[in-house]
Amino acid sequence: MRDIVIHVVASALYAALAVHFWNTRWRARSAAAAAAASASPPATGLRSWERAAILVPLAVHGALLYAELFAKDELRFGFAYALSAMLWLAVLFYWLESFVYDLDALQPPALALAAFAVPLPALFPGHVGGAYAGSFEFRLHLLLAMLAYSLFTIALLHGLLMAVLERRLHRKEGAALGALPPLLTLERLLFRLIGAAFLLLTLTLATGFAFSETLFGRAMRLDHKTVFGLLSWLTFGLLLAGRQLYGWRGRTALRWILSGFVLLLLAYIGSRFVLEVILGRG
């Protein structure tokens, strides 16, 4: 009962911050866009109290994940834990990124998604892994996978934000989402994120194949998780190649990002959701 209350409190704090950033970074600035053109520009970037406020649910969320995933001898995992860990890392990356880039407009969706994900492990506790789940090799593989998922999540949010900004600029409506770096800067950041996430996904797949031999004494089977993981890896690899060779950008890049992200979700989170929730199997 106590753990459920903590999950709900962390979720409520994330949600309150998401509403705050929506009101101050999106809605207020959209309504005042015309008037702001002739006035002095509003202050941008996270304020000190906002930065500190984000740390509160982030710390609570992180403590919950550590207690549930790493502090116990047995490892309990499932789609809910995967989503929760992925979005915790996404909020953490945005918090760290805020020291370098002014990306306030990305706070509302990231915080809202985290608010949704925090209580999921309390509702869907997943399953206890086998004896191998406590091994260093498996936990390293799991950590690499969660880092890859998180960076791809951030890249997807960046891509969607860029699509919104590009559409508004084409309609000559202005950005109206707060002060953001130029689109070209956001685009360079997007492909750096995808490049780093692709490297982590490559290491995830490599360690999965290697540890299958070490832990189970056999090569990794080509099950649905492996197939979708490889298809996602191939999709993002082709996107990076297309960017390098043909200068892919804009809607073309976004379609590839969406396709790769959906395949990546199906590789684990989607399949675990079907097994645990729809079919009722651990």
MIDOSE-1310 file (N, C-alpha, C; in nm, 2 decimals, decimal comma, always signed):
residues 282
mrdi	+0,08/-0,12/+0,00/+0,00/+0,00/+0,00/+0,09/+0,13/+0,00; +0,19/+0,12/+0,08/+0,28/+0,24/+0,09/+0,35/+0,26/-0,04; +0,39/+0,16/-0,11/+0,45/+0,18/-0,24/+0,36/+0,24/-0,34; +0,23/+0,20/-0,34/+0,14/+0,25/-0,43/+0,12/+0,40/-0,41
vihv	+0,11/+0,44/-0,28/+0,10/+0,58/-0,25/+0,22/+0,66/-0,30; +0,34/+0,61/-0,29/+0,46/+0,68/-0,34/+0,45/+0,69/-0,49; +0,41/+0,59/-0,56/+0,39/+0,59/-0,70/+0,30/+0,70/-0,74; +0,18/+0,71/-0,67/+0,08/+0,81/-0,70/+0,13/+0,95/-0,68
vasa	+0,21/+0,97/-0,57/+0,26/+1,10/-0,53/+0,36/+1,15/-0,64; +0,45/+1,06/-0,68/+0,55/+1,09/-0,79/+0,47/+1,12/-0,92; +0,37/+1,05/-0,95/+0,29/+1,07/-1,07/+0,23/+1,21/-1,07; +0,17/+1,24/-0,95/+0,10/+1,37/-0,93/+0,20/+1,49/-0,95
lyaa	+0,32/+1,47/-0,89/+0,42/+1,58/-0,90/+0,46/+1,60/-1,05; +0,48/+1,49/-1,12/+0,51/+1,50/-1,26/+0,40/+1,57/-1,34; +0,28/+1,53/-1,31/+0,16/+1,59/-1,38/+0,15/+1,74/-1,35; +0,17/+1,78/-1,22/+0,16/+1,92/-1,19/+0,26/+2,00/-1,26
lavh	+0,38/+1,95/-1,28/+0,49/+2,02/-1,35/+0,46/+2,02/-1,50; +0,40/+1,91/-1,55/+0,36/+1,91/-1,69/+0,26/+2,02/-1,72; +0,16/+2,04/-1,63/+0,06/+2,14/-1,65/+0,13/+2,28/-1,64; +0,22/+2,30/-1,54/+0,29/+2,42/-1,53/+0,37/+2,46/-1,66
fwnt	+0,44/+2,37/-1,71/+0,52/+2,40/-1,83/+0,43/+2,42/-1,95; +0,32/+2,35/-1,95/+0,22/+2,37/-2,06/+0,17/+2,51/-2,06; +0,13/+2,56/-1,94/+0,07/+2,69/-1,93/+0,18/+2,80/-1,95; +0,30/+2,78/-1,91/+0,40/+2,88/-1,92/+0,49/+2,88/-2,05
rwra	+0,50/+2,76/-2,11/+0,58/+2,75/-2,23/+0,50/+2,73/-2,36; +0,38/+2,68/-2,35/+0,30/+2,66/-2,47/+0,19/+2,75/-2,48; +0,09/+2,73/-2,39/-0,04/+2,81/-2,41/-0,02/+2,96/-2,39; +0,05/+3,00/-2,29/+0,07/+3,15/-2,26/+0,14/+3,21/-2,38
rsaa	+0,25/+3,15/-2,43/+0,33/+3,21/-2,53/+0,26/+3,20/-2,67; +0,17/+3,10/-2,69/+0,10/+3,10/-2,81/+0,00/+3,21/-2,81; -0,07/+3,24/-2,70/-0,17/+3,34/-2,69/-0,11/+3,48/-2,70; +0,01/+3,49/-2,66/+0,08/+3,63/-2,66/+0,18/+3,64/-2,77
aaaa	+0,18/+3,55/-2,87/+0,28/+3,56/-2,97/+0,28/+3,69/-3,05; +0,16/+3,74/-3,09/+0,16/+3,86/-3,16/+0,21/+3,98/-3,08; +0,16/+3,99/-2,95/+0,20/+4,10/-2,87/+0,35/+4,09/-2,83; +0,40/+3,98/-2,82/+0,54/+3,96/-2,79/+0,64/+4,01/-2,89
asas	+0,59/+4,02/-3,02/+0,68/+4,06/-3,13/+0,72/+4,20/-3,10; +0,64/+4,29/-3,04/+0,68/+4,42/-3,02/+0,73/+4,45/-2,87; +0,72/+4,35/-2,79/+0,76/+4,37/-2,65/+0,90/+4,30/-2,63; +0,96/+4,32/-2,51/+1,08/+4,26/-2,48/+1,06/+4,11/-2,46
ppat	+1,15/+4,02/-2,51/+1,13/+3,88/-2,51/+1,13/+3,83/-2,37; +1,04/+3,73/-2,34/+1,03/+3,67/-2,21/+1,15/+3,59/-2,17; +1,17/+3,58/-2,04/+1,28/+3,50/-1,99/+1,27/+3,35/-2,04; +1,38/+3,29/-2,08/+1,38/+3,16/-2,13/+1,47/+3,07/-2,04
glrs	+1,46/+2,94/-2,07/+1,54/+2,84/-1,99/+1,47/+2,81/-1,86; +1,51/+2,70/-1,80/+1,45/+2,66/-1,67/+1,50/+2,76/-1,56; +1,40/+2,80/-1,48/+1,44/+2,88/-1,36/+1,49/+2,79/-1,25; +1,56/+2,85/-1,16/+1,62/+2,76/-1,05/+1,52/+2,68/-0,98
wera	+1,40/+2,73/-0,95/+1,31/+2,66/-0,87/+1,24/+2,55/-0,96; +1,23/+2,57/-1,09/+1,18/+2,47/-1,18/+1,27/+2,35/-1,19; +1,40/+2,39/-1,20/+1,50/+2,28/-1,21/+1,50/+2,20/-1,08; +1,49/+2,26/-0,97/+1,49/+2,19/-0,84/+1,36/+2,11/-0,83
ailv	+1,25/+2,17/-0,87/+1,12/+2,10/-0,86/+1,11/+1,97/-0,94; +1,18/+1,97/-1,06/+1,18/+1,85/-1,14/+1,26/+1,74/-1,07; +1,36/+1,78/-1,00/+1,44/+1,68/-0,93/+1,37/+1,60/-0,82; +1,26/+1,66/-0,77/+1,19/+1,59/-0,66/+1,12/+1,47/-0,71
plav	+1,03/+1,47/-0,81/+0,97/+1,35/-0,86/+1,07/+1,26/-0,93; +1,17/+1,32/-0,99/+1,28/+1,24/-1,06/+1,35/+1,15/-0,95; +1,38/+1,21/-0,84/+1,45/+1,14/-0,73/+1,36/+1,03/-0,67; +1,23/+1,06/-0,65/+1,14/+0,96/-0,60/+1,12/+0,85/-0,70
hgal	+1,10/+0,88/-0,82/+1,08/+0,78/-0,93/+1,21/+0,69/-0,94; +1,33/+0,76/-0,94/+1,45/+0,68/-0,95/+1,47/+0,58/-0,83; +1,43/+0,63/-0,71/+1,44/+0,54/-0,59/+1,35/+0,42/-0,60; +1,23/+0,45/-0,65/+1,13/+0,34/-0,67/+1,19/+0,24/-0,77
lyae	+1,24/+0,28/-0,88/+1,30/+0,19/-0,98/+1,41/+0,11/-0,93; +1,50/+0,18/-0,85/+1,62/+0,11/-0,79/+1,57/+0,00/-0,70; +1,48/+0,04/-0,61/+1,43/-0,06/-0,51/+1,36/-0,18/-0,58; +1,29/-0,15/-0,69/+1,22/-0,26/-0,76/+1,30/-0,35/-0,85
lfak	+1,41/-0,28/-0,91/+1,48/-0,35/-1,01/+1,62/-0,40/-0,97; +1,68/-0,33/-0,88/+1,82/-0,36/-0,85/+1,85/-0,39/-0,70; +1,77/-0,35/-0,61/+1,80/-0,36/-0,47/+1,76/-0,50/-0,42; +1,68/-0,58/-0,50/+1,64/-0,71/-0,46/+1,72/-0,82/-0,53
delr	+1,74/-0,94/-0,46/+1,81/-1,04/-0,53/+1,74/-1,09/-0,65; +1,61/-1,10/-0,65/+1,53/-1,14/-0,77/+1,50/-1,02/-0,85; +1,50/-1,03/-0,98/+1,47/-0,92/-1,07/+1,33/-0,94/-1,13; +1,24/-0,85/-1,09/+1,10/-0,85/-1,15/+1,10/-0,75/-1,26
fgfa	+1,05/-0,80/-1,38/+1,05/-0,70/-1,49/+0,93/-0,73/-1,58; +0,89/-0,63/-1,66/+0,78/-0,65/-1,75/+0,77/-0,52/-1,83; +0,66/-0,51/-1,91/+0,64/-0,39/-1,99/+0,63/-0,26/-1,91; +0,56/-0,27/-1,79/+0,54/-0,15/-1,70/+0,68/-0,10/-1,65
yals	+0,76/-0,19/-1,61/+0,89/-0,15/-1,56/+0,98/-0,09/-1,67; +0,96/-0,15/-1,79/+1,04/-0,10/-1,91/+0,99/+0,04/-1,94; +0,86/+0,07/-1,95/+0,81/+0,20/-1,98/+0,85/+0,30/-1,87; +0,84/+0,26/-1,74/+0,87/+0,35/-1,63/+1,02/+0,39/-1,63
amlw	+1,11/+0,29/-1,65/+1,25/+0,32/-1,66/+1,29/+0,40/-1,78; +1,23/+0,37/-1,89/+1,26/+0,45/-2,01/+1,22/+0,59/-2,00; +1,11/+0,62/-1,94/+1,07/+0,76/-1,92/+1,14/+0,83/-1,81; +1,18/+0,76/-1,71/+1,26/+0,82/-1,60/+1,39/+0,87/-1,66
lavl	+1,45/+0,78/-1,75/+1,58/+0,82/-1,81/+1,56/+0,94/-1,91; +1,44/+0,94/-1,98/+1,41/+1,05/-2,07/+1,40/+1,18/-1,99; +1,33/+1,19/-1,88/+1,32/+1,31/-1,80/+1,46/+1,35/-1,75; +1,54/+1,25/-1,71/+1,67/+1,28/-1,66/+1,76/+1,34/-1,77
fywl	+1,75/+1,29/-1,89/+1,83/+1,34/-2,00/+1,79/+1,48/-2,03; +1,65/+1,51/-2,03/+1,61/+1,65/-2,06/+1,65/+1,74/-1,95; +1,65/+1,70/-1,82/+1,70/+1,78/-1,71/+1,84/+1,82/-1,73; +1,93/+1,72/-1,77/+2,07/+1,75/-1,79/+2,09/+1,83/-1,92
esfv	+2,01/+1,80/-2,02/+2,02/+1,88/-2,15/+1,98/+2,02/-2,13; +1,90/+2,05/-2,03/+1,86/+2,19/-2,01/+1,97/+2,28/-1,97; +2,08/+2,23/-1,92/+2,20/+2,31/-1,89/+2,27/+2,36/-2,01; +2,24/+2,29/-2,13/+2,31/+2,33/-2,25/+2,22/+2,39/-2,35
ydld	+2,10/+2,34/-2,37/+2,00/+2,38/-2,47/+1,88/+2,43/-2,40; +1,81/+2,53/-2,46/+1,69/+2,58/-2,41/+1,58/+2,51/-2,48; +1,53/+2,40/-2,42/+1,43/+2,31/-2,48/+1,31/+2,30/-2,39; +1,27/+2,41/-2,33/+1,15/+2,41/-2,24/+1,03/+2,35/-2,30
alqp	+1,01/+2,37/-2,43/+0,89/+2,33/-2,49/+0,87/+2,17/-2,49; +0,98/+2,10/-2,47/+0,98/+1,96/-2,46/+0,95/+1,90/-2,32; +0,94/+1,99/-2,22/+0,92/+1,95/-2,09/+0,77/+1,90/-2,07; +0,67/+1,96/-2,12/+0,53/+1,91/-2,10/+0,51/+1,77/-2,14
pala	+0,54/+1,73/-2,27/+0,52/+1,59/-2,31/+0,60/+1,49/-2,23; +0,73/+1,53/-2,20/+0,81/+1,43/-2,13/+0,76/+1,41/-1,99; +0,72/+1,52/-1,92/+0,67/+1,50/-1,78/+0,54/+1,44/-1,78; +0,45/+1,47/-1,88/+0,32/+1,40/-1,88/+0,33/+1,25/-1,91
laaf	+0,42/+1,21/-1,99/+0,44/+1,07/-2,02/+0,50/+1,00/-1,90; +0,59/+1,07/-1,83/+0,65/+1,01/-1,70/+0,54/+1,00/-1,60; +0,45/+1,10/-1,59/+0,34/+1,09/-1,49/+0,25/+0,96/-1,52; +0,23/+0,93/-1,65/+0,15/+0,82/-1,68/+0,23/+0,69/-1,65
avpl	+0,36/+0,69/-1,66/+0,44/+0,56/-1,65/+0,47/+0,53/-1,51; +0,48/+0,62/-1,42/+0,53/+0,59/-1,28/+0,44/+0,49/-1,21; +0,31/+0,50/-1,21/+0,23/+0,40/-1,13/+0,21/+0,27/-1,20; +0,25/+0,25/-1,33/+0,23/+0,13/-1,40/+0,29/+0,00/-1,33
palf	+0,41/+0,01/-1,28/+0,46/-0,11/-1,21/+0,38/-0,16/-1,09; +0,32/-0,06/-1,02/+0,23/-0,10/-0,91/+0,10/-0,17/-0,96; +0,06/-0,14/-1,08/-0,06/-0,20/-1,13/-0,03/-0,33/-1,21; +0,08/-0,33/-1,28/+0,12/-0,45/-1,35/+0,26/-0,49/-1,31
pghv	+0,27/-0,57/-1,21/+0,40/-0,60/-1,14/+0,50/-0,69/-1,23; +0,45/-0,74/-1,34/+0,54/-0,81/-1,43/+0,57/-0,95/-1,38; +0,68/-1,00/-1,41/+0,72/-1,14/-1,37/+0,86/-1,14/-1,31; +0,89/-1,24/-1,23/+1,02/-1,26/-1,18/+1,11/-1,34/-1,28
ggay	+1,22/-1,28/-1,31/+1,31/-1,34/-1,40/+1,37/-1,47/-1,34; +1,43/-1,55/-1,43/+1,49/-1,67/-1,39/+1,62/-1,65/-1,31; +1,70/-1,75/-1,29/+1,82/-1,74/-1,21/+1,92/-1,65/-1,28; +1,92/-1,65/-1,41/+2,01/-1,56/-1,49/+1,98/-1,42/-1,47
agsf	+1,86/-1,38/-1,42/+1,83/-1,24/-1,42/+1,91/-1,16/-1,32; +1,97/-1,23/-1,22/+2,05/-1,16/-1,12/+2,20/-1,14/-1,16; +2,23/-1,20/-1,28/+2,37/-1,19/-1,33/+2,41/-1,05/-1,37; +2,54/-1,02/-1,37/+2,59/-0,89/-1,41/+2,57/-0,88/-1,56
efrl	+2,59/-0,99/-1,64/+2,57/-0,98/-1,78/+2,43/-0,94/-1,82; +2,33/-1,01/-1,76/+2,19/-0,97/-1,80/+2,16/-0,83/-1,76; +2,20/-0,79/-1,64/+2,17/-0,65/-1,60/+2,24/-0,55/-1,68; +2,36/-0,58/-1,73/+2,42/-0,49/-1,83/+2,35/-0,48/-1,96
hlll	+2,30/-0,59/-2,01/+2,22/-0,60/-2,13/+2,09/-0,52/-2,11; +2,03/-0,53/-1,99/+1,91/-0,46/-1,96/+1,93/-0,31/-1,95; +2,04/-0,27/-1,89/+2,07/-0,12/-1,88/+2,10/-0,06/-2,02; +2,17/-0,13/-2,10/+2,20/-0,08/-2,24/+2,07/-0,07/-2,31
amla	+1,98/-0,16/-2,30/+1,85/-0,16/-2,37/+1,77/-0,04/-2,32; +1,76/-0,01/-2,19/+1,68/+0,10/-2,14/+1,74/+0,23/-2,18; +1,88/+0,24/-2,19/+1,94/+0,36/-2,24/+1,91/+0,39/-2,38; +1,91/+0,28/-2,46/+1,87/+0,29/-2,60/+1,73/+0,34/-2,62
yslf	+1,64/+0,27/-2,55/+1,50/+0,31/-2,55/+1,48/+0,46/-2,52; +1,55/+0,50/-2,41/+1,53/+0,64/-2,37/+1,58/+0,74/-2,47; +1,69/+0,71/-2,53/+1,74/+0,81/-2,63/+1,66/+0,81/-2,75; +1,60/+0,70/-2,79/+1,51/+0,70/-2,90/+1,38/+0,77/-2,87
tial	+1,34/+0,76/-2,74/+1,22/+0,83/-2,70/+1,24/+0,98/-2,71; +1,36/+1,03/-2,66/+1,39/+1,17/-2,67/+1,40/+1,21/-2,82; +1,46/+1,13/-2,90/+1,47/+1,16/-3,04/+1,34/+1,17/-3,11; +1,24/+1,08/-3,07/+1,11/+1,09/-3,13/+1,04/+1,22/-3,09
lhgl	+1,05/+1,26/-2,96/+0,99/+1,39/-2,91/+1,05/+1,51/-2,99; +1,19/+1,50/-3,01/+1,25/+1,61/-3,08/+1,20/+1,61/-3,23; +1,19/+1,50/-3,29/+1,14/+1,49/-3,42/+0,99/+1,55/-3,44; +0,91/+1,51/-3,34/+0,77/+1,56/-3,35/+0,77/+1,71/-3,32
lmav	+0,85/+1,76/-3,23/+0,85/+1,90/-3,21/+0,90/+1,98/-3,33; +1,00/+1,92/-3,40/+1,05/+1,99/-3,52/+0,95/+1,99/-3,63; +0,87/+1,88/-3,64/+0,76/+1,88/-3,74/+0,66/+1,99/-3,71; +0,62/+2,01/-3,58/+0,53/+2,11/-3,54/+0,58/+2,25/-3,57
lerr	+0,71/+2,27/-3,54/+0,77/+2,40/-3,56/+0,78/+2,43/-3,71; +0,82/+2,33/-3,79/+0,83/+2,35/-3,94/+0,70/+2,38/-4,00; +0,59/+2,32/-3,95/+0,46/+2,34/-4,01/+0,42/+2,49/-3,97; +0,44/+2,53/-3,85/+0,40/+2,67/-3,81/+0,48/+2,77/-3,89
lhrk	+0,61/+2,74/-3,91/+0,69/+2,84/-3,99/+0,65/+2,85/-4,13; +0,61/+2,73/-4,19/+0,56/+2,73/-4,33/+0,43/+2,81/-4,34; +0,35/+2,81/-4,23/+0,23/+2,88/-4,23/+0,24/+3,03/-4,19; +0,37/+3,06/-4,16/+0,41/+3,19/-4,11/+0,34/+3,23/-3,98
egaa	+0,32/+3,13/-3,90/+0,26/+3,15/-3,77/+0,36/+3,18/-3,66; +0,49/+3,15/-3,69/+0,60/+3,17/-3,59/+0,60/+3,04/-3,50; +0,71/+3,03/-3,42/+0,73/+2,91/-3,34/+0,63/+2,90/-3,23; +0,61/+3,01/-3,15/+0,51/+3,03/-3,04/+0,52/+2,91/-2,94
lgal	+0,63/+2,85/-2,93/+0,65/+2,74/-2,83/+0,76/+2,78/-2,73; +0,79/+2,90/-2,71/+0,90/+2,94/-2,63/+1,02/+2,95/-2,71; +1,13/+3,01/-2,65/+1,25/+3,02/-2,72/+1,32/+2,89/-2,74; +1,35/+2,86/-2,86/+1,41/+2,73/-2,90/+1,53/+2,76/-2,99
ppll	+1,62/+2,67/-2,99/+1,73/+2,68/-3,09/+1,68/+2,68/-3,23; +1,75/+2,73/-3,33/+1,71/+2,72/-3,47/+1,68/+2,57/-3,51; +1,60/+2,56/-3,61/+1,57/+2,42/-3,66/+1,69/+2,34/-3,70; +1,79/+2,41/-3,76/+1,91/+2,34/-3,80/+1,99/+2,28/-3,68
tler	+1,99/+2,36/-3,57/+2,05/+2,32/-3,45/+1,98/+2,20/-3,39; +1,84/+2,21/-3,39/+1,76/+2,10/-3,34/+1,78/+1,97/-3,42; +1,80/+1,99/-3,55/+1,82/+1,88/-3,64/+1,95/+1,81/-3,62; +2,06/+1,89/-3,60/+2,19/+1,83/-3,56/+2,18/+1,75/-3,43
llfr	+2,11/+1,81/-3,33/+2,10/+1,75/-3,20/+2,02/+1,62/-3,22; +1,91/+1,62/-3,30/+1,83/+1,50/-3,33/+1,92/+1,39/-3,38; +2,00/+1,41/-3,48/+2,08/+1,30/-3,54/+2,19/+1,26/-3,45; +2,24/+1,35/-3,36/+2,34/+1,31/-3,26/+2,27/+1,21/-3,16
liga	+2,15/+1,24/-3,12/+2,07/+1,15/-3,04/+2,05/+1,01/-3,10; +2,01/+1,02/-3,23/+1,98/+0,89/-3,30/+2,11/+0,81/-3,31; +2,22/+0,88/-3,34/+2,35/+0,81/-3,36/+2,39/+0,74/-3,23; +2,38/+0,82/-3,11/+2,41/+0,76/-2,98/+2,32/+0,64/-2,95
afll	+2,19/+0,66/-2,98/+2,09/+0,55/-2,95/+2,12/+0,43/-3,03; +2,16/+0,45/-3,16/+2,18/+0,34/-3,25/+2,31/+0,26/-3,20; +2,41/+0,33/-3,15/+2,52/+0,27/-3,09/+2,48/+0,18/-2,97; +2,40/+0,24/-2,88/+2,35/+0,16/-2,77/+2,27/+0,04/-2,81
ltlt	+2,18/+0,06/-2,91/+2,10/-0,05/-2,96/+2,19/-0,16/-3,02; +2,29/-0,12/-3,09/+2,39/-0,22/-3,14/+2,45/-0,30/-3,03; +2,50/-0,23/-2,92/+2,56/-0,30/-2,81/+2,45/-0,39/-2,74; +2,33/-0,34/-2,73/+2,22/-0,42/-2,67/+2,20/-0,55/-2,75
latg	+2,20/-0,55/-2,88/+2,18/-0,67/-2,96/+2,31/-0,76/-2,95; +2,42/-0,69/-2,95/+2,55/-0,77/-2,94/+2,56/-0,84/-2,81; +2,53/-0,77/-2,70/+2,54/-0,84/-2,57/+2,43/-0,94/-2,55; +2,31/-0,92/-2,62/+2,21/-1,02/-2,61/+2,25/-1,15/-2,68
fafs	+2,32/-1,14/-2,80/+2,37/-1,26/-2,86/+2,48/-1,32/-2,78; +2,57/-1,24/-2,73/+2,69/-1,30/-2,66/+2,64/-1,36/-2,53; +2,55/-1,30/-2,45/+2,51/-1,35/-2,32/+2,42/-1,47/-2,34; +2,36/-1,49/-2,45/+2,28/-1,60/-2,47/+2,37/-1,73/-2,48
etlf	+2,48/-1,71/-2,54/+2,58/-1,82/-2,54/+2,63/-1,85/-2,40; +2,66/-1,74/-2,32/+2,72/-1,75/-2,19/+2,62/-1,81/-2,09; +2,50/-1,75/-2,09/+2,40/-1,78/-1,99/+2,33/-1,91/-2,02; +2,30/-1,94/-2,15/+2,21/-2,05/-2,18/+2,28/-2,16/-2,26
gram	+2,41/-2,13/-2,30/+2,48/-2,22/-2,38/+2,43/-2,25/-2,52; +2,36/-2,16/-2,57/+2,31/-2,17/-2,71/+2,29/-2,03/-2,77; +2,29/-2,03/-2,90/+2,27/-1,91/-2,98/+2,14/-1,85/-2,95; +2,13/-1,72/-2,96/+2,00/-1,65/-2,93/+1,90/-1,69/-3,04
rldh	+1,78/-1,73/-3,00/+1,67/-1,77/-3,09/+1,62/-1,64/-3,17; +1,57/-1,67/-3,29/+1,51/-1,56/-3,37/+1,36/-1,56/-3,33; +1,33/-1,52/-3,21/+1,19/-1,50/-3,17/+1,14/-1,36/-3,21; +1,02/-1,33/-3,17/+0,96/-1,20/-3,21/+1,04/-1,09/-3,16
ktvf	+1,09/-1,10/-3,03/+1,17/-0,99/-2,97/+1,30/-0,96/-3,05; +1,37/-1,07/-3,09/+1,49/-1,05/-3,16/+1,46/-1,00/-3,30; +1,36/-1,05/-3,37/+1,33/-1,01/-3,51/+1,29/-0,86/-3,51; +1,20/-0,82/-3,42/+1,17/-0,67/-3,41/+1,28/-0,59/-3,38
glls	+1,37/-0,64/-3,28/+1,49/-0,56/-3,25/+1,58/-0,54/-3,37; +1,60/-0,65/-3,44/+1,69/-0,64/-3,56/+1,63/-0,55/-3,67; +1,49/-0,56/-3,69/+1,43/-0,47/-3,78/+1,44/-0,32/-3,74; +1,43/-0,30/-3,61/+1,44/-0,16/-3,57/+1,59/-0,11/-3,59
wltf	+1,68/-0,20/-3,56/+1,82/-0,16/-3,58/+1,85/-0,13/-3,73; +1,79/-0,21/-3,81/+1,81/-0,19/-3,96/+1,75/-0,06/-4,00; +1,63/-0,03/-3,95/+1,56/+0,09/-3,99/+1,64/+0,21/-3,95; +1,69/+0,22/-3,82/+1,76/+0,33/-3,78/+1,90/+0,34/-3,85
glll	+1,96/+0,22/-3,88/+2,08/+0,22/-3,96/+2,06/+0,28/-4,10; +1,95/+0,25/-4,16/+1,92/+0,30/-4,30/+1,89/+0,45/-4,29; +1,83/+0,50/-4,18/+1,80/+0,64/-4,16/+1,93/+0,72/-4,15; +2,03/+0,66/-4,07/+2,16/+0,73/-4,06/+2,23/+0,73/-4,19
agrq	+2,22/+0,62/-4,26/+2,29/+0,61/-4,39/+2,23/+0,71/-4,49; +2,09/+0,72/-4,49/+2,02/+0,81/-4,58/+2,05/+0,95/-4,55; +2,07/+0,98/-4,42/+2,11/+1,12/-4,38/+2,25/+1,15/-4,43; +2,34/+1,06/-4,42/+2,48/+1,08/-4,46/+2,49/+1,09/-4,61
lygw	+2,42/+1,00/-4,68/+2,44/+0,99/-4,83/+2,34/+1,08/-4,91; +2,22/+1,10/-4,86/+2,12/+1,17/-4,94/+2,06/+1,30/-4,86; +2,11/+1,32/-4,74/+2,07/+1,44/-4,67/+1,93/+1,43/-4,62; +1,88/+1,31/-4,59/+1,74/+1,30/-4,54/+1,71/+1,39/-4,42
rgrt	+1,60/+1,45/-4,42/+1,56/+1,54/-4,32/+1,41/+1,56/-4,32; +1,36/+1,64/-4,23/+1,21/+1,67/-4,23/+1,12/+1,55/-4,21; +1,02/+1,56/-4,30/+0,91/+1,45/-4,29/+0,97/+1,31/-4,32; +1,07/+1,31/-4,42/+1,13/+1,18/-4,45/+1,19/+1,12/-4,33
alrw	+1,27/+1,20/-4,26/+1,34/+1,15/-4,14/+1,24/+1,11/-4,03; +1,14/+1,19/-4,02/+1,04/+1,16/-3,91/+0,97/+1,03/-3,94; +0,94/+1,00/-4,06/+0,87/+0,87/-4,09/+0,96/+0,75/-4,06; +1,09/+0,77/-4,09/+1,18/+0,66/-4,05/+1,20/+0,65/-3,90
ilsg	+1,20/+0,76/-3,83/+1,21/+0,76/-3,68/+1,09/+0,69/-3,62; +0,97/+0,73/-3,67/+0,84/+0,67/-3,62/+0,84/+0,52/-3,64; +0,88/+0,48/-3,77/+0,88/+0,33/-3,80/+0,98/+0,26/-3,71; +1,10/+0,31/-3,69/+1,20/+0,24/-3,61/+1,15/+0,23/-3,46
fvll	+1,09/+0,34/-3,42/+1,05/+0,35/-3,28/+0,93/+0,25/-3,25; +0,84/+0,24/-3,34/+0,73/+0,14/-3,33/+0,78/+0,00/-3,33; +0,88/-0,03/-3,42/+0,94/-0,17/-3,42/+1,01/-0,19/-3,29; +1,08/-0,09/-3,23/+1,15/-0,11/-3,11/+1,05/-0,14/-2,99
llay	+0,94/-0,07/-2,99/+0,84/-0,09/-2,89/+0,79/-0,23/-2,90; +0,76/-0,28/-3,02/+0,71/-0,41/-3,04/+0,81/-0,52/-3,00; +0,94/-0,48/-3,00/+1,04/-0,58/-2,97/+1,03/-0,63/-2,83; +1,00/-0,54/-2,73/+0,98/-0,59/-2,59/+0,86/-0,54/-2,53
igsr	+0,84/-0,41/-2,52/+0,73/-0,36/-2,44/+0,59/-0,40/-2,50; +0,58/-0,40/-2,63/+0,45/-0,44/-2,69/+0,42/-0,58/-2,67; +0,53/-0,67/-2,68/+0,50/-0,81/-2,66/+0,48/-0,85/-2,52; +0,54/-0,78/-2,43/+0,52/-0,81/-2,28/+0,38/-0,76/-2,24
fvle	+0,33/-0,65/-2,30/+0,20/-0,60/-2,27/+0,10/-0,70/-2,32; +0,11/-0,75/-2,44/+0,02/-0,85/-2,48/+0,02/-0,97/-2,39; +0,14/-1,02/-2,35/+0,14/-1,14/-2,27/+0,09/-1,11/-2,13; +0,12/-1,00/-2,07/+0,09/-0,98/-1,93/-0,05/-0,92/-1,91
vilg	-0,10/-0,84/-2,00/-0,23/-0,77/-1,98/-0,34/-0,84/-2,06; -0,31/-0,86/-2,19/-0,42/-0,91/-2,28/-0,44/-1,07/-2,26; -0,32/-1,14/-2,25/-0,33/-1,28/-2,24/-0,32/-1,33/-2,09; -0,28/-1,24/-2,00/-0,27/-1,27/-1,86/-0,17/-1,37/-1,82
rg	-0,06/-1,37/-1,90/+0,05/-1,46/-1,87/+0,18/-1,38/-1,83; +0,26/-1,43/-1,74/+0,37/-1,36/-1,69/+0,49/-1,38/-1,78
